[in-house]
Amino acid sequence: MPKDKVCLSLWLTEEENRKLETDASLCGLSQAEFIRQLCSGRQPKVQPKNEFWQLLEGLYNLHKAFSACVPYAPEIKKECREIETLILRLQEAM
């Protein structure tokens, strides 16, 4: 083991262990990496489910379709901006 690494051993209750396993898994991290991030002051984020990515892809496709119509119906530009804002808000939330 490298000299700058320290092996940590700790006892958890069954409930604490389940919570650590669940929380790390939801973030797509190993338990060790989850703890490292917490110790460095970062709050690990839950990884979005597949449905989120499907929704985002659907919004991208909708925006692309609306954008293609703008030369023929300029009033659609407002809807494109609204879709762009929604996409940005969703990305920021994740």
Biopython code that builds the backbone (N, CA, C, O; Angstrom):
import numpy as np
from Bio.PDB.StructureBuilder import StructureBuilder

atoms = [
    (1, "MET", "N", (0.856, -1.177, 0.000)),
    (1, "MET", "CA", (0.000, 0.000, 0.000)),
    (1, "MET", "C", (0.905, 1.244, 0.000)),
    (1, "MET", "O", (1.883, 1.290, 0.746)),
    (2, "PRO", "N", (0.588, 2.252, -0.831)),
    (2, "PRO", "CA", (1.395, 3.476, -0.872)),
    (2, "PRO", "C", (1.450, 4.159, 0.492)),
    (2, "PRO", "O", (0.524, 4.041, 1.295)),
    (3, "LYS", "N", (2.558, 4.881, 0.743)),
    (3, "LYS", "CA", (2.757, 5.516, 2.041)),
    (3, "LYS", "C", (1.735, 6.601, 2.341)),
    (3, "LYS", "O", (1.443, 6.858, 3.508)),
    (4, "ASP", "N", (1.185, 7.243, 1.316)),
    (4, "ASP", "CA", (0.229, 8.328, 1.559)),
    (4, "ASP", "C", (-1.200, 7.816, 1.765)),
    (4, "ASP", "O", (-2.127, 8.612, 1.916)),
    (5, "LYS", "N", (-1.378, 6.512, 1.771)),
    (5, "LYS", "CA", (-2.699, 5.910, 1.984)),
    (5, "LYS", "C", (-2.766, 5.313, 3.385)),
    (5, "LYS", "O", (-1.782, 4.789, 3.906)),
    (6, "VAL", "N", (-3.951, 5.406, 3.977)),
    (6, "VAL", "CA", (-4.179, 4.856, 5.311)),
    (6, "VAL", "C", (-5.350, 3.895, 5.215)),
    (6, "VAL", "O", (-6.382, 4.224, 4.629)),
    (7, "CYS", "N", (-5.197, 2.721, 5.781)),
    (7, "CYS", "CA", (-6.285, 1.749, 5.807)),
    (7, "CYS", "C", (-7.184, 2.074, 6.995)),
    (7, "CYS", "O", (-6.712, 2.209, 8.124)),
    (8, "LEU", "N", (-8.450, 2.194, 6.737)),
    (8, "LEU", "CA", (-9.415, 2.531, 7.775)),
    (8, "LEU", "C", (-10.326, 1.334, 8.000)),
    (8, "LEU", "O", (-10.812, 0.710, 7.057)),
    (9, "SER", "N", (-10.539, 1.039, 9.246)),
    (9, "SER", "CA", (-11.427, -0.048, 9.614)),
    (9, "SER", "C", (-12.445, 0.517, 10.587)),
    (9, "SER", "O", (-12.068, 1.190, 11.547)),
    (10, "LEU", "N", (-13.727, 0.260, 10.361)),
    (10, "LEU", "CA", (-14.737, 0.783, 11.273)),
    (10, "LEU", "C", (-15.903, -0.179, 11.383)),
    (10, "LEU", "O", (-16.130, -1.024, 10.517)),
    (11, "TRP", "N", (-16.630, -0.023, 12.470)),
    (11, "TRP", "CA", (-17.804, -0.843, 12.711)),
    (11, "TRP", "C", (-19.041, -0.015, 12.436)),
    (11, "TRP", "O", (-19.140, 1.138, 12.858)),
    (12, "LEU", "N", (-19.990, -0.615, 11.722)),
    (12, "LEU", "CA", (-21.278, 0.017, 11.434)),
    (12, "LEU", "C", (-22.384, -0.921, 11.892)),
    (12, "LEU", "O", (-22.206, -2.138, 11.942)),
    (13, "THR", "N", (-23.505, -0.347, 12.219)),
    (13, "THR", "CA", (-24.668, -1.198, 12.479)),
    (13, "THR", "C", (-25.156, -1.726, 11.138)),
    (13, "THR", "O", (-24.759, -1.221, 10.088)),
    (14, "GLU", "N", (-26.003, -2.728, 11.169)),
    (14, "GLU", "CA", (-26.571, -3.260, 9.921)),
    (14, "GLU", "C", (-27.300, -2.148, 9.158)),
    (14, "GLU", "O", (-27.192, -2.045, 7.936)),
    (15, "GLU", "N", (-28.032, -1.330, 9.890)),
    (15, "GLU", "CA", (-28.787, -0.237, 9.272)),
    (15, "GLU", "C", (-27.846, 0.792, 8.628)),
    (15, "GLU", "O", (-28.092, 1.246, 7.511)),
    (16, "GLU", "N", (-26.779, 1.154, 9.329)),
    (16, "GLU", "CA", (-25.811, 2.104, 8.786)),
    (16, "GLU", "C", (-25.137, 1.535, 7.545)),
    (16, "GLU", "O", (-24.920, 2.249, 6.566)),
    (17, "ASN", "N", (-24.808, 0.256, 7.589)),
    (17, "ASN", "CA", (-24.167, -0.389, 6.443)),
    (17, "ASN", "C", (-25.100, -0.415, 5.234)),
    (17, "ASN", "O", (-24.677, -0.131, 4.114)),
    (18, "ARG", "N", (-26.366, -0.755, 5.462)),
    (18, "ARG", "CA", (-27.344, -0.754, 4.353)),
    (18, "ARG", "C", (-27.466, 0.642, 3.753)),
    (18, "ARG", "O", (-27.522, 0.793, 2.533)),
    (19, "LYS", "N", (-27.506, 1.667, 4.612)),
    (19, "LYS", "CA", (-27.613, 3.041, 4.130)),
    (19, "LYS", "C", (-26.385, 3.433, 3.312)),
    (19, "LYS", "O", (-26.517, 4.048, 2.254)),
    (20, "LEU", "N", (-25.202, 3.083, 3.791)),
    (20, "LEU", "CA", (-23.976, 3.377, 3.061)),
    (20, "LEU", "C", (-23.979, 2.665, 1.708)),
    (20, "LEU", "O", (-23.652, 3.267, 0.685)),
    (21, "GLU", "N", (-24.348, 1.387, 1.705)),
    (21, "GLU", "CA", (-24.410, 0.633, 0.450)),
    (21, "GLU", "C", (-25.395, 1.268, -0.521)),
    (21, "GLU", "O", (-25.089, 1.447, -1.700)),
    (22, "THR", "N", (-26.577, 1.606, -0.018)),
    (22, "THR", "CA", (-27.628, 2.189, -0.862)),
    (22, "THR", "C", (-27.212, 3.542, -1.404)),
    (22, "THR", "O", (-27.315, 3.798, -2.604)),
    (23, "ASP", "N", (-26.740, 4.411, -0.513)),
    (23, "ASP", "CA", (-26.370, 5.770, -0.930)),
    (23, "ASP", "C", (-25.233, 5.753, -1.942)),
    (23, "ASP", "O", (-25.278, 6.473, -2.939)),
    (24, "ALA", "N", (-24.221, 4.940, -1.692)),
    (24, "ALA", "CA", (-23.092, 4.849, -2.626)),
    (24, "ALA", "C", (-23.564, 4.320, -3.978)),
    (24, "ALA", "O", (-23.170, 4.835, -5.024)),
    (25, "SER", "N", (-24.404, 3.300, -3.952)),
    (25, "SER", "CA", (-24.919, 2.701, -5.179)),
    (25, "SER", "C", (-25.745, 3.697, -5.989)),
    (25, "SER", "O", (-25.613, 3.765, -7.211)),
    (26, "LEU", "N", (-26.597, 4.470, -5.313)),
    (26, "LEU", "CA", (-27.423, 5.466, -6.003)),
    (26, "LEU", "C", (-26.574, 6.526, -6.697)),
    (26, "LEU", "O", (-26.985, 7.110, -7.700)),
    (27, "CYS", "N", (-25.386, 6.764, -6.150)),
    (27, "CYS", "CA", (-24.478, 7.755, -6.729)),
    (27, "CYS", "C", (-23.538, 7.139, -7.762)),
    (27, "CYS", "O", (-22.750, 7.845, -8.392)),
    (28, "GLY", "N", (-23.624, 5.821, -7.933)),
    (28, "GLY", "CA", (-22.752, 5.143, -8.886)),
    (28, "GLY", "C", (-21.316, 5.050, -8.396)),
    (28, "GLY", "O", (-20.385, 4.988, -9.199)),
    (29, "LEU", "N", (-21.131, 5.040, -7.067)),
    (29, "LEU", "CA", (-19.794, 5.020, -6.476)),
    (29, "LEU", "C", (-19.608, 3.792, -5.603)),
    (29, "LEU", "O", (-20.568, 3.198, -5.113)),
    (30, "SER", "N", (-18.341, 3.426, -5.422)),
    (30, "SER", "CA", (-18.044, 2.395, -4.429)),
    (30, "SER", "C", (-18.237, 3.033, -3.059)),
    (30, "SER", "O", (-18.294, 4.257, -2.943)),
    (31, "GLN", "N", (-18.337, 2.220, -2.039)),
    (31, "GLN", "CA", (-18.480, 2.757, -0.684)),
    (31, "GLN", "C", (-17.249, 3.582, -0.317)),
    (31, "GLN", "O", (-17.374, 4.638, 0.304)),
    (32, "ALA", "N", (-16.070, 3.113, -0.695)),
    (32, "ALA", "CA", (-14.832, 3.827, -0.373)),
    (32, "ALA", "C", (-14.811, 5.202, -1.046)),
    (32, "ALA", "O", (-14.469, 6.200, -0.412)),
    (33, "GLU", "N", (-15.176, 5.253, -2.330)),
    (33, "GLU", "CA", (-15.176, 6.539, -3.038)),
    (33, "GLU", "C", (-16.248, 7.466, -2.481)),
    (33, "GLU", "O", (-16.031, 8.675, -2.390)),
    (34, "PHE", "N", (-17.391, 6.922, -2.110)),
    (34, "PHE", "CA", (-18.459, 7.723, -1.501)),
    (34, "PHE", "C", (-17.932, 8.397, -0.224)),
    (34, "PHE", "O", (-18.134, 9.595, -0.025)),
    (35, "ILE", "N", (-17.266, 7.635, 0.627)),
    (35, "ILE", "CA", (-16.715, 8.172, 1.880)),
    (35, "ILE", "C", (-15.616, 9.186, 1.590)),
    (35, "ILE", "O", (-15.542, 10.222, 2.251)),
    (36, "ARG", "N", (-14.740, 8.894, 0.583)),
    (36, "ARG", "CA", (-13.686, 9.846, 0.222)),
    (36, "ARG", "C", (-14.275, 11.197, -0.187)),
    (36, "ARG", "O", (-13.775, 12.248, 0.215)),
    (37, "GLN", "N", (-15.334, 11.160, -0.985)),
    (37, "GLN", "CA", (-15.949, 12.414, -1.419)),
    (37, "GLN", "C", (-16.540, 13.175, -0.238)),
    (37, "GLN", "O", (-16.398, 14.394, -0.154)),
    (38, "LEU", "N", (-17.194, 12.472, 0.666)),
    (38, "LEU", "CA", (-17.735, 13.137, 1.854)),
    (38, "LEU", "C", (-16.615, 13.767, 2.683)),
    (38, "LEU", "O", (-16.753, 14.890, 3.168)),
    (39, "CYS", "N", (-15.509, 13.043, 2.841)),
    (39, "CYS", "CA", (-14.388, 13.553, 3.633)),
    (39, "CYS", "C", (-13.721, 14.762, 2.982)),
    (39, "CYS", "O", (-13.142, 15.598, 3.676)),
    (40, "SER", "N", (-13.798, 14.859, 1.667)),
    (40, "SER", "CA", (-13.183, 16.000, 0.979)),
    (40, "SER", "C", (-14.150, 17.175, 0.848)),
    (40, "SER", "O", (-13.842, 18.168, 0.190)),
    (41, "GLY", "N", (-15.330, 17.056, 1.484)),
    (41, "GLY", "CA", (-16.273, 18.172, 1.496)),
    (41, "GLY", "C", (-17.244, 18.194, 0.335)),
    (41, "GLY", "O", (-18.030, 19.132, 0.206)),
    (42, "ARG", "N", (-17.205, 17.183, -0.508)),
    (42, "ARG", "CA", (-18.148, 17.117, -1.631)),
    (42, "ARG", "C", (-19.361, 16.302, -1.229)),
    (42, "ARG", "O", (-19.261, 15.374, -0.427)),
    (43, "GLN", "N", (-20.491, 16.651, -1.781)),
    (43, "GLN", "CA", (-21.725, 15.898, -1.534)),
    (43, "GLN", "C", (-21.999, 15.060, -2.788)),
    (43, "GLN", "O", (-22.425, 15.603, -3.807)),
    (44, "PRO", "N", (-21.760, 13.754, -2.725)),
    (44, "PRO", "CA", (-22.022, 12.913, -3.901)),
    (44, "PRO", "C", (-23.480, 13.054, -4.357)),
    (44, "PRO", "O", (-24.401, 13.114, -3.543)),
    (45, "LYS", "N", (-23.658, 13.105, -5.671)),
    (45, "LYS", "CA", (-25.004, 13.284, -6.220)),
    (45, "LYS", "C", (-25.552, 11.962, -6.738)),
    (45, "LYS", "O", (-24.824, 11.125, -7.273)),
    (46, "VAL", "N", (-26.841, 11.807, -6.563)),
    (46, "VAL", "CA", (-27.534, 10.623, -7.077)),
    (46, "VAL", "C", (-27.508, 10.674, -8.601)),
    (46, "VAL", "O", (-27.769, 11.715, -9.204)),
    (47, "GLN", "N", (-27.190, 9.542, -9.209)),
    (47, "GLN", "CA", (-27.173, 9.456, -10.657)),
    (47, "GLN", "C", (-28.605, 9.370, -11.188)),
    (47, "GLN", "O", (-29.418, 8.612, -10.659)),
    (48, "PRO", "N", (-28.912, 10.137, -12.219)),
    (48, "PRO", "CA", (-30.271, 10.086, -12.771)),
    (48, "PRO", "C", (-30.593, 8.700, -13.325)),
    (48, "PRO", "O", (-29.716, 7.982, -13.807)),
    (49, "LYS", "N", (-31.855, 8.351, -13.244)),
    (49, "LYS", "CA", (-32.308, 7.075, -13.792)),
    (49, "LYS", "C", (-32.381, 7.180, -15.307)),
    (49, "LYS", "O", (-32.318, 8.278, -15.860)),
    (50, "ASN", "N", (-32.513, 6.045, -15.979)),
    (50, "ASN", "CA", (-32.597, 6.012, -17.443)),
    (50, "ASN", "C", (-33.754, 6.848, -17.961)),
    (50, "ASN", "O", (-33.658, 7.443, -19.035)),
    (51, "GLU", "N", (-34.845, 6.900, -17.211)),
    (51, "GLU", "CA", (-36.007, 7.681, -17.644)),
    (51, "GLU", "C", (-35.651, 9.165, -17.792)),
    (51, "GLU", "O", (-36.164, 9.842, -18.683)),
    (52, "PHE", "N", (-34.780, 9.662, -16.926)),
    (52, "PHE", "CA", (-34.347, 11.055, -17.034)),
    (52, "PHE", "C", (-33.645, 11.285, -18.362)),
    (52, "PHE", "O", (-33.936, 12.252, -19.066)),
    (53, "TRP", "N", (-32.719, 10.395, -18.705)),
    (53, "TRP", "CA", (-31.974, 10.559, -19.950)),
    (53, "TRP", "C", (-32.896, 10.422, -21.165)),
    (53, "TRP", "O", (-32.708, 11.108, -22.169)),
    (54, "GLN", "N", (-33.885, 9.540, -21.071)),
    (54, "GLN", "CA", (-34.850, 9.400, -22.165)),
    (54, "GLN", "C", (-35.675, 10.670, -22.323)),
    (54, "GLN", "O", (-35.929, 11.113, -23.443)),
    (55, "LEU", "N", (-36.092, 11.258, -21.205)),
    (55, "LEU", "CA", (-36.840, 12.508, -21.239)),
    (55, "LEU", "C", (-35.996, 13.616, -21.852)),
    (55, "LEU", "O", (-36.478, 14.367, -22.700)),
    (56, "LEU", "N", (-34.743, 13.722, -21.432)),
    (56, "LEU", "CA", (-33.856, 14.754, -21.956)),
    (56, "LEU", "C", (-33.642, 14.574, -23.456)),
    (56, "LEU", "O", (-33.645, 15.549, -24.207)),
    (57, "GLU", "N", (-33.458, 13.334, -23.890)),
    (57, "GLU", "CA", (-33.287, 13.068, -25.319)),
    (57, "GLU", "C", (-34.549, 13.456, -26.089)),
    (57, "GLU", "O", (-34.463, 14.007, -27.186)),
    (58, "GLY", "N", (-35.724, 13.168, -25.515)),
    (58, "GLY", "CA", (-36.982, 13.558, -26.154)),
    (58, "GLY", "C", (-37.095, 15.072, -26.291)),
    (58, "GLY", "O", (-37.574, 15.571, -27.310)),
    (59, "LEU", "N", (-36.657, 15.803, -25.270)),
    (59, "LEU", "CA", (-36.680, 17.269, -25.343)),
    (59, "LEU", "C", (-35.716, 17.783, -26.405)),
    (59, "LEU", "O", (-36.037, 18.727, -27.127)),
    (60, "TYR", "N", (-34.534, 17.169, -26.509)),
    (60, "TYR", "CA", (-33.585, 17.555, -27.559)),
    (60, "TYR", "C", (-34.216, 17.342, -28.939)),
    (60, "TYR", "O", (-34.119, 18.205, -29.812)),
    (61, "ASN", "N", (-34.860, 16.191, -29.127)),
    (61, "ASN", "CA", (-35.494, 15.892, -30.414)),
    (61, "ASN", "C", (-36.636, 16.859, -30.720)),
    (61, "ASN", "O", (-36.797, 17.303, -31.857)),
    (62, "LEU", "N", (-37.420, 17.175, -29.703)),
    (62, "LEU", "CA", (-38.511, 18.135, -29.880)),
    (62, "LEU", "C", (-37.955, 19.503, -30.263)),
    (62, "LEU", "O", (-38.481, 20.166, -31.158)),
    (63, "HIS", "N", (-36.896, 19.921, -29.584)),
    (63, "HIS", "CA", (-36.269, 21.207, -29.893)),
    (63, "HIS", "C", (-35.747, 21.218, -31.329)),
    (63, "HIS", "O", (-35.919, 22.199, -32.053)),
    (64, "LYS", "N", (-35.113, 20.129, -31.729)),
    (64, "LYS", "CA", (-34.576, 20.030, -33.091)),
    (64, "LYS", "C", (-35.698, 20.144, -34.122)),
    (64, "LYS", "O", (-35.548, 20.826, -35.136)),
    (65, "ALA", "N", (-36.813, 19.478, -33.861)),
    (65, "ALA", "CA", (-37.952, 19.528, -34.790)),
    (65, "ALA", "C", (-38.545, 20.931, -34.860)),
    (65, "ALA", "O", (-38.851, 21.427, -35.944)),
    (66, "PHE", "N", (-38.707, 21.571, -33.698)),
    (66, "PHE", "CA", (-39.246, 22.929, -33.674)),
    (66, "PHE", "C", (-38.296, 23.896, -34.381)),
    (66, "PHE", "O", (-38.737, 24.763, -35.135)),
    (67, "SER", "N", (-36.989, 23.747, -34.135)),
    (67, "SER", "CA", (-35.996, 24.638, -34.750)),
    (67, "SER", "C", (-36.035, 24.552, -36.269)),
    (67, "SER", "O", (-35.851, 25.554, -36.961)),
    (68, "ALA", "N", (-36.274, 23.360, -36.779)),
    (68, "ALA", "CA", (-36.345, 23.189, -38.236)),
    (68, "ALA", "C", (-37.538, 23.942, -38.832)),
    (68, "ALA", "O", (-37.535, 24.266, -40.020)),
    (69, "CYS", "N", (-38.549, 24.218, -38.019)),
    (69, "CYS", "CA", (-39.746, 24.908, -38.498)),
    (69, "CYS", "C", (-39.640, 26.430, -38.420)),
    (69, "CYS", "O", (-40.445, 27.136, -39.027)),
    (70, "VAL", "N", (-38.663, 26.937, -37.685)),
    (70, "VAL", "CA", (-38.550, 28.389, -37.468)),
    (70, "VAL", "C", (-38.479, 29.181, -38.777)),
    (70, "VAL", "O", (-39.120, 30.228, -38.870)),
    (71, "PRO", "N", (-37.730, 28.732, -39.793)),
    (71, "PRO", "CA", (-37.693, 29.523, -41.032)),
    (71, "PRO", "C", (-39.081, 29.691, -41.684)),
    (71, "PRO", "O", (-39.316, 30.652, -42.416)),
    (72, "TYR", "N", (-39.972, 28.764, -41.416)),
    (72, "TYR", "CA", (-41.305, 28.798, -42.029)),
    (72, "TYR", "C", (-42.354, 29.407, -41.109)),
    (72, "TYR", "O", (-43.385, 29.902, -41.565)),
    (73, "ALA", "N", (-42.082, 29.366, -39.816)),
    (73, "ALA", "CA", (-43.012, 29.916, -38.817)),
    (73, "ALA", "C", (-42.178, 30.548, -37.693)),
    (73, "ALA", "O", (-41.950, 29.914, -36.662)),
    (74, "PRO", "N", (-41.726, 31.792, -37.889)),
    (74, "PRO", "CA", (-40.837, 32.438, -36.910)),
    (74, "PRO", "C", (-41.399, 32.519, -35.492)),
    (74, "PRO", "O", (-40.642, 32.623, -34.527)),
    (75, "GLU", "N", (-42.715, 32.472, -35.366)),
    (75, "GLU", "CA", (-43.317, 32.557, -34.024)),
    (75, "GLU", "C", (-42.956, 31.345, -33.158)),
    (75, "GLU", "O", (-43.115, 31.389, -31.939)),
    (76, "ILE", "N", (-42.479, 30.283, -33.768)),
    (76, "ILE", "CA", (-42.093, 29.073, -33.034)),
    (76, "ILE", "C", (-40.810, 29.302, -32.240)),
    (76, "ILE", "O", (-40.489, 28.524, -31.341)),
    (77, "LYS", "N", (-40.079, 30.360, -32.564)),
    (77, "LYS", "CA", (-38.822, 30.652, -31.868)),
    (77, "LYS", "C", (-39.024, 30.746, -30.357)),
    (77, "LYS", "O", (-38.157, 30.338, -29.585)),
    (78, "LYS", "N", (-40.174, 31.287, -29.935)),
    (78, "LYS", "CA", (-40.469, 31.414, -28.499)),
    (78, "LYS", "C", (-40.542, 30.035, -27.843)),
    (78, "LYS", "O", (-39.995, 29.838, -26.758)),
    (79, "GLU", "N", (-41.200, 29.096, -28.480)),
    (79, "GLU", "CA", (-41.294, 27.735, -27.938)),
    (79, "GLU", "C", (-39.916, 27.081, -27.864)),
    (79, "GLU", "O", (-39.620, 26.350, -26.919)),
    (80, "CYS", "N", (-39.079, 27.348, -28.861)),
    (80, "CYS", "CA", (-37.711, 26.803, -28.840)),
    (80, "CYS", "C", (-36.953, 27.312, -27.619)),
    (80, "CYS", "O", (-36.260, 26.545, -26.951)),
    (81, "ARG", "N", (-37.084, 28.600, -27.329)),
    (81, "ARG", "CA", (-36.404, 29.165, -26.164)),
    (81, "ARG", "C", (-36.934, 28.535, -24.873)),
    (81, "ARG", "O", (-36.166, 28.275, -23.948)),
    (82, "GLU", "N", (-38.240, 28.293, -24.811)),
    (82, "GLU", "CA", (-38.819, 27.670, -23.619)),
    (82, "GLU", "C", (-38.294, 26.250, -23.427)),
    (82, "GLU", "O", (-38.005, 25.833, -22.305)),
    (83, "ILE", "N", (-38.172, 25.515, -24.527)),
    (83, "ILE", "CA", (-37.624, 24.159, -24.450)),
    (83, "ILE", "C", (-36.166, 24.217, -24.014)),
    (83, "ILE", "O", (-35.737, 23.403, -23.195)),
    (84, "GLU", "N", (-35.395, 25.167, -24.547)),
    (84, "GLU", "CA", (-33.993, 25.330, -24.154)),
    (84, "GLU", "C", (-33.882, 25.614, -22.656)),
    (84, "GLU", "O", (-33.029, 25.049, -21.971)),
    (85, "THR", "N", (-34.750, 26.491, -22.155)),
    (85, "THR", "CA", (-34.745, 26.824, -20.730)),
    (85, "THR", "C", (-35.069, 25.597, -19.897)),
    (85, "THR", "O", (-34.427, 25.359, -18.875)),
    (86, "LEU", "N", (-36.055, 24.815, -20.318)),
    (86, "LEU", "CA", (-36.423, 23.600, -19.596)),
    (86, "LEU", "C", (-35.262, 22.606, -19.572)),
    (86, "LEU", "O", (-34.984, 22.000, -18.537)),
    (87, "ILE", "N", (-34.592, 22.441, -20.700)),
    (87, "ILE", "CA", (-33.443, 21.530, -20.772)),
    (87, "ILE", "C", (-32.351, 21.983, -19.802)),
    (87, "ILE", "O", (-31.796, 21.169, -19.064)),
    (88, "LEU", "N", (-32.046, 23.283, -19.807)),
    (88, "LEU", "CA", (-31.021, 23.800, -18.901)),
    (88, "LEU", "C", (-31.390, 23.611, -17.439)),
    (88, "LEU", "O", (-30.540, 23.252, -16.624)),
    (89, "ARG", "N", (-32.650, 23.849, -17.105)),
    (89, "ARG", "CA", (-33.087, 23.670, -15.714)),
    (89, "ARG", "C", (-32.981, 22.209, -15.283)),
    (89, "ARG", "O", (-32.576, 21.917, -14.158)),
    (90, "LEU", "N", (-33.342, 21.303, -16.172)),
    (90, "LEU", "CA", (-33.225, 19.871, -15.858)),
    (90, "LEU", "C", (-31.764, 19.477, -15.655)),
    (90, "LEU", "O", (-31.440, 18.729, -14.733)),
    (91, "GLN", "N", (-30.883, 19.985, -16.521)),
    (91, "GLN", "CA", (-29.467, 19.655, -16.401)),
    (91, "GLN", "C", (-28.891, 20.222, -15.102)),
    (91, "GLN", "O", (-28.105, 19.551, -14.434)),
    (92, "GLU", "N", (-29.266, 21.426, -14.744)),
    (92, "GLU", "CA", (-28.779, 22.028, -13.509)),
    (92, "GLU", "C", (-29.271, 21.260, -12.280)),
    (92, "GLU", "O", (-28.551, 21.130, -11.290)),
    (93, "ALA", "N", (-30.490, 20.761, -12.356)),
    (93, "ALA", "CA", (-31.056, 20.012, -11.228)),
    (93, "ALA", "C", (-30.296, 18.707, -11.007)),
    (93, "ALA", "O", (-30.233, 18.204, -9.886)),
    (94, "MET", "N", (-29.730, 18.170, -12.058)),
    (94, "MET", "CA", (-28.986, 16.920, -11.942)),
    (94, "MET", "C", (-27.526, 17.208, -11.775)),
    (94, "MET", "O", (-26.723, 16.282, -11.660)),
]
sb = StructureBuilder()
sb.init_structure("model")
sb.init_model(0)
sb.init_chain("A")
sb.init_seg("    ")
for serial, (resi, resn, name, xyz) in enumerate(atoms, 1):
    if name == "N":
        sb.init_residue(resn, " ", resi, " ")
    sb.init_atom(name, np.array(xyz, "f"), 0.0, 1.0, " ", f" {name:<3s}", serial, name[0])
structure = sb.get_structure()
